Amino acid sequence: MAILALIIGSANAATCKGKFANPITEICWSCVFPIYIAGVRIAALEQEDAHQVGGGPACWCNNPPKLGVKVSFWEPLRRVDVVREPFCMASLGGIKMDPGFEAPRHGRSKHDAQTQGSFYQAHWYIDPEIFVLQAVLDNGCLENIGFDVAYLTELDPLWNDDELTRILNPDVYLFANLPARAACAADCVAATAGFSTNLFYWCAGCQGAMYPLNGNVGAHVGGVQASSLIAQRLAAKMHREMLMWAAHGEDGQCGYYPLPLMDKTIYKYQMLYPIPQTQKILGRCCQPFGRSTILWGAGKEYPFNGEDFVYQIFRKRNCCQGAFGAN
């Protein structure tokens, strides 16, 4: 990875903390479920699901020609750092990059006596865990690429500027009003009961407003809430910039397709740092975007070593697994 050649810091940097996650013991592998093959649920393990493809068990793709069966699962394929210190690579053990220039740092600001805002930098990693661990080889339904650093918000001039960010999300003007903000309460209820609703696509469930698509959190309740919002915004930003594509539903059977307006129901996530989210609550150790952090996030933020965050992202995958022709 060429970008890693810039790393000259150490894991002992004063404010840069992190950890290499153990992929065996610290990944919520039950989040891969439910798994469906040929329309039959193989296993669920009490996990939540969305976007089942109807019809018969068989499928056909034209390019390349392929006859197969429908499969469905949740693929762990991205990782997100949400950090206070610019260029602090929390997922890489807390090493600090020094590219030779400064970037905006984390800060908090009081809006009034009751609310405060915050700002974080974030990093988007390509991290297809199933392929990286070589658990499954040469399968067309998995991302067959290695771990890499894909996006650093420190290099993005839009990430700390609400005005510039409107170039990316001009529709923010439609939702800068009280009724639109009040609708996010309904999205929070939906996310807590199941999955967020795409009807309120400008909302990030219980975490707050999806817009602006940058690191400025208007209502900072706690580090877990704010970092979860940043992770969700960054995923939405990747979709808006066409750097992340979808792979669910009928359209995903034969490959990936662009989805500039992110579907909030195709993602689940878990915390990897500072405390790996492996203890199950109601049988689950991961949750959909937008769900309240009150239960699973309790005790997962603490001073000094526990104020930066790392999340593993799972994306819904529907696929035509080739029985004949190309896999």
VENNOR-V628382 format. One record per backbone hydrogen bond with DSSP energy under -1.0 kcal/mol. CO is the residue of the C=O (numbers start at 1). NH is the residue of the N-H. E is the energy in kcal/mol with one decimal. If there is no record, write none. Layout:
BEGIN
co=CO nh=NH e=E
co=CO nh=NH e=E
END
This chain:
BEGIN
co=2 nh=5 e=-1.6
co=3 nh=6 e=-1.6
co=4 nh=7 e=-1.5
co=6 nh=98 e=-1.2
co=10 nh=13 e=-1.5
co=22 nh=26 e=-2.4
co=27 nh=29 e=-1.9
co=28 nh=31 e=-2.0
co=29 nh=32 e=-1.7
co=30 nh=33 e=-1.4
co=32 nh=74 e=-2.1
co=35 nh=42 e=-2.7
co=35 nh=43 e=-1.1
co=36 nh=72 e=-2.1
co=37 nh=40 e=-1.8
co=40 nh=37 e=-2.4
co=43 nh=35 e=-2.4
co=44 nh=47 e=-2.0
co=57 nh=70 e=-2.4
co=59 nh=68 e=-2.5
co=61 nh=66 e=-2.3
co=65 nh=326 e=-1.4
co=66 nh=61 e=-2.7
co=67 nh=323 e=-2.7
co=67 nh=324 e=-2.5
co=68 nh=59 e=-2.3
co=69 nh=321 e=-2.6
co=70 nh=38 e=-3.2
co=71 nh=319 e=-2.4
co=72 nh=36 e=-2.3
co=73 nh=317 e=-2.9
co=75 nh=315 e=-2.6
co=76 nh=129 e=-1.4
co=77 nh=127 e=-2.5
co=78 nh=313 e=-3.1
co=79 nh=125 e=-3.1
co=80 nh=311 e=-2.5
co=81 nh=123 e=-1.7
co=82 nh=309 e=-2.6
co=83 nh=121 e=-2.4
co=84 nh=106 e=-2.1
co=85 nh=88 e=-1.6
co=87 nh=97 e=-2.6
co=88 nh=90 e=-1.4
co=89 nh=92 e=-1.1
co=89 nh=94 e=-1.9
co=90 nh=19 e=-2.0
co=90 nh=93 e=-1.2
co=95 nh=89 e=-2.9
co=96 nh=9 e=-1.7
co=107 nh=119 e=-1.5
co=109 nh=117 e=-3.4
co=115 nh=111 e=-2.1
co=115 nh=112 e=-1.4
co=116 nh=220 e=-3.7
co=117 nh=109 e=-1.9
co=118 nh=217 e=-3.0
co=121 nh=83 e=-2.5
co=122 nh=153 e=-2.3
co=123 nh=81 e=-1.9
co=124 nh=150 e=-2.2
co=124 nh=151 e=-1.7
co=125 nh=79 e=-1.7
co=126 nh=148 e=-1.9
co=127 nh=129 e=-1.7
co=128 nh=132 e=-2.8
co=129 nh=133 e=-2.4
co=130 nh=135 e=-2.0
co=131 nh=134 e=-1.5
co=139 nh=142 e=-1.7
co=143 nh=145 e=-1.0
co=148 nh=126 e=-2.6
co=151 nh=124 e=-2.5
co=152 nh=155 e=-1.5
co=153 nh=156 e=-1.7
co=156 nh=159 e=-1.4
co=158 nh=161 e=-1.0
co=159 nh=215 e=-2.5
co=161 nh=165 e=-2.1
co=164 nh=167 e=-1.8
co=165 nh=168 e=-1.3
co=165 nh=169 e=-2.0
co=169 nh=172 e=-1.7
co=170 nh=173 e=-1.5
co=171 nh=174 e=-1.5
co=172 nh=175 e=-1.2
co=175 nh=177 e=-1.5
co=177 nh=181 e=-1.9
co=178 nh=182 e=-2.6
co=179 nh=183 e=-1.5
co=181 nh=184 e=-1.2
co=182 nh=185 e=-1.6
co=183 nh=187 e=-1.4
co=184 nh=188 e=-2.1
co=185 nh=189 e=-1.9
co=186 nh=190 e=-2.3
co=187 nh=191 e=-2.5
co=188 nh=192 e=-2.2
co=189 nh=193 e=-2.0
co=190 nh=194 e=-2.1
co=197 nh=200 e=-1.1
co=200 nh=203 e=-1.9
co=202 nh=210 e=-2.2
co=204 nh=207 e=-1.7
co=205 nh=208 e=-1.0
co=208 nh=204 e=-3.0
co=212 nh=214 e=-2.3
co=215 nh=120 e=-1.2
co=217 nh=118 e=-1.9
co=222 nh=226 e=-2.8
co=223 nh=227 e=-2.6
co=224 nh=228 e=-2.0
co=225 nh=229 e=-1.9
co=226 nh=230 e=-2.2
co=227 nh=231 e=-2.5
co=228 nh=232 e=-2.0
co=229 nh=233 e=-2.8
co=230 nh=234 e=-2.8
co=231 nh=235 e=-1.8
co=232 nh=236 e=-2.2
co=233 nh=237 e=-2.8
co=234 nh=238 e=-2.4
co=235 nh=239 e=-1.9
co=236 nh=240 e=-2.5
co=237 nh=241 e=-2.2
co=238 nh=243 e=-2.8
co=238 nh=244 e=-1.3
co=239 nh=242 e=-1.6
co=246 nh=257 e=-2.0
co=247 nh=318 e=-2.5
co=250 nh=253 e=-1.2
co=253 nh=320 e=-2.5
co=257 nh=246 e=-2.8
co=263 nh=266 e=-1.4
co=266 nh=316 e=-2.6
co=267 nh=289 e=-1.3
co=268 nh=314 e=-3.3
co=269 nh=287 e=-2.1
co=270 nh=312 e=-2.5
co=271 nh=277 e=-3.2
co=273 nh=310 e=-2.2
co=276 nh=278 e=-1.7
co=281 nh=284 e=-1.2
co=284 nh=281 e=-3.1
co=287 nh=269 e=-2.6
co=288 nh=291 e=-1.5
co=290 nh=206 e=-3.3
co=293 nh=297 e=-1.9
co=297 nh=300 e=-1.9
co=303 nh=305 e=-1.7
co=306 nh=302 e=-1.2
co=309 nh=82 e=-2.9
co=310 nh=272 e=-3.3
co=310 nh=273 e=-1.5
co=311 nh=80 e=-2.5
co=312 nh=270 e=-1.8
co=313 nh=77 e=-1.8
co=313 nh=78 e=-1.4
co=314 nh=268 e=-2.1
co=315 nh=75 e=-2.8
co=317 nh=73 e=-2.1
co=319 nh=71 e=-2.8
co=321 nh=69 e=-2.1
co=324 nh=67 e=-2.2
END
